[in-house]
Amino acid sequence: MATTPRKSPTKPAAASHRHIAIACQGGGSHTAFTAGVLQTLLRRIDPSRHHVVGLSGTSGGALCAALAWYGLLLGKPDDAAQRLEDFWGDMAATQMPDLLTNQFLVWLQRNRGLIGLPEVSPYLLPNSGQDYLGQIIARHLDFQRLPALLQADSPRLMIGAVNVLNGGFTVFDSRQQGSATEISLGALLASAAIPELFRAVPVGEGLYWDGLFSQNPPIRGFLSGFECCADKPDEIWIIRINPERIGEEPRSSSDIIDRRNELAGNLSLQQELYFIEQANDWLQRGWLPAERFKPIELRTIALPLDLDYPSKLDRSPDFIAALLDVGRQQGNLFIDRIATP
């Protein structure tokens, strides 16, 4: 049975605040960019203008969203920003054996069509990579503290995954703590379980794969699950990893594979955004009750780099650091832009 969060002693956001939800698209190592963006947003959001009421994410975006959310639960935006920095520092392949393995895997992914190696099931390999990821997550997010930290007006966290057996889209939700779809280590591992690399993750009675196949990231859930319409987001800020448009037709095998993966990652996001845009349109036409819905503005912070699919597996320290820097730069540009009347 889901637990009911306790009321927070802190004051609610003033009516003049714009309620913000931040949605983080998945994309492997590319989501170090997401971490950099979140670091800047958390440190520079003006509390007199914006109040974060929710975060969502899928795969690597889920990990970033969860760390940011945990820092906000602690009431320490700077702590959240530092957790993101430390997490990606731990994720980077810094030790020589790990660095060499990382370089080989990225090279193999880029050249597998030329080499013709057979596909190998992750069930035929040790599960050490997934176990190691779980250890890193638990190092930076104390799940045992969540029941004491969660309040009725705490920011909401939604994590996307897909049920392997029945194909059902599943959202693990901080409003469902104590249920099968609560936020847990298993939920985060499930959302990041890339089928080619990791085994499906059992959570409750379900068996889950990467949220890329479901909602990447969950967005439409922000239209419900709040006590009143005023508590819902006025804006949703999407941190996008996969490019929406490209400049020229992909013709080489590698370019075709890259674009196919980008489109696969964008498909569910486009569906989520269409749902919000449709709700806005119906609200404007008077087809939805104004006491239950309000218009939501969509804003995007996009990764500006042209990166191939194999680089989503790249954990080299320089690459991770560069993505964090680009994320911080884009986050600053975004904050400067919305601060301009």
C-alpha positions in Angstrom: 0.0 0.0 0.0 1.4 3.4 -1.0 2.3 5.7 1.9 0.9 9.2 2.2 3.7 11.8 2.4 3.6 14.1 5.4 2.9 17.8 5.2 6.0 19.9 5.0 6.5 22.7 7.6 8.0 24.9 4.9 5.9 27.6 3.3 4.4 26.8 -0.1 5.6 28.7 -3.1 4.1 32.2 -3.6 1.4 32.5 -6.2 3.7 34.6 -8.4 6.1 31.7 -8.8 6.0 29.7 -12.0 5.9 26.0 -11.2 8.5 24.1 -13.1 9.0 20.4 -14.1 12.2 19.3 -15.6 12.2 16.3 -17.9 15.5 14.5 -18.8 15.8 12.4 -22.0 17.9 9.3 -21.8 21.1 8.8 -23.8 23.8 6.9 -22.0 27.0 8.8 -21.4 25.6 11.8 -23.3 23.5 12.5 -20.2 26.6 13.8 -18.6 25.4 16.9 -20.6 22.1 16.6 -18.6 24.0 16.6 -15.4 25.8 19.8 -16.4 22.5 21.5 -17.3 20.9 20.5 -14.0 23.9 21.8 -12.0 23.4 25.2 -13.5 19.6 25.2 -13.2 19.7 24.1 -9.6 22.3 26.8 -8.7 20.8 29.7 -10.7 17.0 29.2 -10.6 15.5 32.4 -9.0 13.2 31.2 -6.2 11.2 34.4 -6.5 10.3 33.4 -10.1 10.5 29.6 -10.4 9.7 26.7 -8.1 10.6 23.1 -9.1 7.6 20.8 -8.5 8.8 17.8 -10.4 11.5 16.0 -12.3 11.4 13.0 -14.6 13.8 11.0 -16.6 14.7 7.8 -18.5 17.9 5.8 -18.5 20.8 8.1 -17.9 18.4 11.0 -17.7 16.6 9.1 -14.9 19.9 8.8 -12.9 20.5 12.6 -13.3 16.9 13.5 -12.4 17.0 11.2 -9.3 20.2 12.8 -8.0 18.9 16.3 -8.5 15.6 15.4 -6.9 17.4 13.9 -3.9 19.4 17.0 -3.3 16.1 19.1 -3.4 14.6 16.8 -0.9 17.5 17.6 1.4 16.8 21.3 0.8 20.2 21.8 -0.7 20.4 22.7 -4.4 24.2 23.0 -4.2 24.3 19.5 -2.7 22.3 18.2 -5.6 24.7 19.9 -8.1 27.7 18.3 -6.3 26.1 14.9 -6.2 25.8 15.1 -10.0 29.4 16.0 -10.3 30.6 13.2 -8.0 28.3 10.6 -9.6 29.8 11.3 -13.1 33.2 11.3 -11.6 32.6 7.8 -10.3 31.1 6.8 -13.7 34.1 7.9 -15.7 36.6 5.2 -16.6 39.6 6.5 -14.7 41.5 3.3 -13.8 43.6 1.7 -16.5 41.8 -1.6 -16.8 38.4 0.1 -17.0 39.7 2.8 -19.4 41.1 0.2 -21.8 37.9 -1.8 -21.6 35.9 1.4 -22.3 38.0 2.3 -25.3 37.7 -1.2 -26.7 33.9 -1.3 -26.3 33.5 2.0 -28.1 35.9 1.0 -30.9 34.0 -2.3 -31.2 30.7 -0.6 -31.4 32.0 1.7 -34.2 33.5 -1.2 -36.2 31.3 -4.2 -35.5 29.8 -4.1 -39.0 33.3 -4.5 -40.4 34.5 -7.2 -38.0 31.3 -9.3 -38.1 31.4 -10.5 -34.5 28.4 -12.5 -33.3 25.9 -10.9 -30.9 26.4 -12.0 -27.3 23.5 -12.1 -24.9 24.2 -10.3 -21.6 22.9 -13.4 -19.9 26.0 -15.2 -21.1 28.3 -12.6 -19.4 28.9 -11.7 -15.8 26.4 -9.1 -14.4 29.2 -7.1 -12.9 28.6 -4.0 -14.9 25.0 -3.7 -13.7 26.1 -4.5 -10.1 28.7 -1.8 -10.3 26.2 0.8 -11.5 24.0 -0.1 -8.6 26.8 0.4 -6.2 27.6 3.9 -7.6 23.9 4.9 -7.5 23.6 3.8 -3.9 26.8 5.7 -3.0 25.1 9.0 -3.9 21.4 8.4 -3.1 20.4 7.0 0.2 17.1 5.2 -0.5 16.7 4.4 3.2 16.2 8.1 4.0 13.4 8.7 1.5 10.4 7.9 3.8 11.7 10.5 6.2 12.5 13.1 3.6 9.3 12.9 1.5 6.7 15.5 2.3 3.3 16.2 0.7 4.7 19.2 -1.2 8.1 17.6 -2.1 9.1 17.7 -5.7 7.8 14.8 -7.6 10.1 12.3 -9.4 8.9 10.0 -12.3 11.1 7.3 -13.8 10.3 5.5 -17.1 10.8 1.8 -17.9 9.1 -0.9 -19.9 7.8 -4.2 -18.8 9.7 -6.8 -21.0 7.0 -9.5 -20.7 3.8 -7.6 -21.4 5.2 -4.5 -23.1 3.5 -2.1 -20.7 4.9 1.3 -20.1 5.7 1.8 -16.4 6.4 5.0 -14.5 8.0 4.6 -11.1 6.7 7.6 -9.1 7.7 9.2 -5.8 4.0 9.7 -5.1 3.7 5.9 -4.9 6.3 5.1 -2.2 5.4 1.9 -0.5 3.9 0.4 -3.7 5.4 -1.7 -6.5 6.1 1.4 -8.5 8.0 3.4 -5.9 11.3 5.1 -6.4 14.0 2.5 -5.6 17.4 1.3 -6.7 15.7 -1.4 -8.7 13.6 1.3 -10.5 16.7 3.3 -11.5 18.5 0.2 -12.7 15.4 -0.9 -14.6 15.2 2.4 -16.4 18.9 2.1 -17.4 18.8 -1.5 -18.4 20.0 -1.3 -22.1 19.0 -4.7 -23.5 22.2 -5.2 -25.4 24.3 -4.6 -22.3 22.3 -5.5 -19.2 19.9 -8.1 -18.1 16.3 -7.2 -17.5 15.7 -6.0 -13.9 13.1 -7.5 -11.7 11.0 -5.0 -9.7 8.1 -6.4 -7.8 6.3 -8.8 -10.1 7.6 -7.1 -13.2 10.7 -7.5 -15.4 12.0 -4.3 -16.9 14.2 -2.9 -19.6 15.5 0.6 -20.4 12.8 3.3 -20.5 13.9 4.2 -24.1 11.1 1.9 -25.1 8.4 3.6 -23.1 8.3 7.3 -22.2 11.6 9.0 -22.9 11.1 10.8 -20.6 7.7 10.7 -18.8 6.0 14.0 -19.3 2.2 13.5 -19.5 2.2 12.4 -15.9 2.7 16.0 -14.8 -0.9 16.6 -15.8 -2.1 14.6 -12.9 -1.1 13.5 -9.4 -1.2 16.9 -7.9 -3.6 18.0 -5.1 -5.0 20.9 -7.1 -4.6 22.5 -10.6 -2.5 25.4 -9.2 0.2 22.9 -8.0 0.7 21.5 -11.5 3.6 22.8 -13.7 3.2 26.0 -15.5 6.3 25.1 -17.6 8.1 21.9 -18.5 11.8 22.2 -19.3 13.0 19.3 -21.5 16.7 18.5 -21.6 17.0 16.8 -25.0 19.9 14.5 -25.9 18.9 13.2 -29.3 18.7 15.8 -32.1 15.3 16.5 -33.5 16.6 17.5 -37.0 19.8 16.8 -38.9 21.3 18.7 -41.8 21.6 16.0 -44.5 20.5 12.5 -45.5 22.3 9.7 -43.7 23.9 7.4 -46.3 26.7 5.4 -44.7 25.8 2.4 -42.6 27.1 4.1 -39.5 25.1 7.3 -40.2 22.0 5.3 -40.8 22.4 3.4 -37.5 23.0 6.7 -35.7 19.9 8.3 -37.1 17.8 5.2 -36.5 18.7 5.2 -32.8 18.1 9.0 -32.5 14.6 8.6 -34.0 13.9 5.6 -31.7 14.9 7.7 -28.7 12.8 10.7 -29.9 9.6 8.7 -30.8 8.2 8.5 -27.3 9.3 12.0 -26.5 7.4 13.4 -29.5 4.3 11.5 -28.4 4.6 13.0 -24.8 5.0 16.5 -26.2 2.1 16.1 -28.6 0.0 15.0 -25.6 0.8 18.3 -23.8 0.3 20.4 -26.9 -3.1 18.7 -27.5 -4.2 19.3 -24.0 -3.2 23.0 -24.3 -5.2 23.3 -27.5 -8.3 21.6 -26.0 -8.1 23.8 -23.0 -8.0 26.9 -25.1 -11.0 25.7 -27.1 -12.9 25.1 -23.8 -13.0 21.3 -24.2 -11.2 20.7 -20.9 -12.3 22.0 -17.5 -10.2 25.0 -16.4 -10.5 24.0 -12.8 -8.6 20.8 -13.6 -6.2 21.8 -16.3 -4.0 24.8 -17.1 -1.8 25.7 -20.1 1.7 24.4 -19.9 4.6 26.1 -21.7 7.3 23.8 -23.1 10.9 24.9 -23.3 13.9 22.8 -24.5 17.6 22.7 -23.7 19.2 20.6 -26.4 22.7 19.0 -26.6 24.3 21.0 -29.4 27.0 18.5 -30.3 26.9 16.1 -33.3 27.8 12.8 -31.6 27.5 9.2 -32.9 25.6 6.4 -31.2 28.7 4.5 -30.0 29.8 7.5 -28.0 26.8 7.0 -25.7 28.9 4.1 -24.3 32.0 6.2 -23.9 33.0 6.9 -20.3 36.4 8.3 -20.9 37.1 11.1 -18.3 37.8 13.8 -20.9 34.6 13.1 -22.8 32.5 13.1 -19.6 34.1 16.4 -18.4 33.5 18.0 -21.8 29.8 17.0 -21.8 29.4 18.4 -18.2 31.0 21.7 -19.4 28.8 22.0 -22.4 25.8 21.3 -20.2 26.7 24.0 -17.8 27.2 26.4 -20.7 23.8 25.6 -22.2 22.2 25.8 -18.8 23.6 29.3 -18.3 22.5 30.4 -21.8 19.0 29.1 -21.0 18.8 30.9 -17.6 20.0 34.1 -19.2 17.4 33.8 -21.9 14.4 33.3 -19.6 15.6 36.0 -17.3 15.3 38.5 -20.2 11.8 40.1 -20.2 
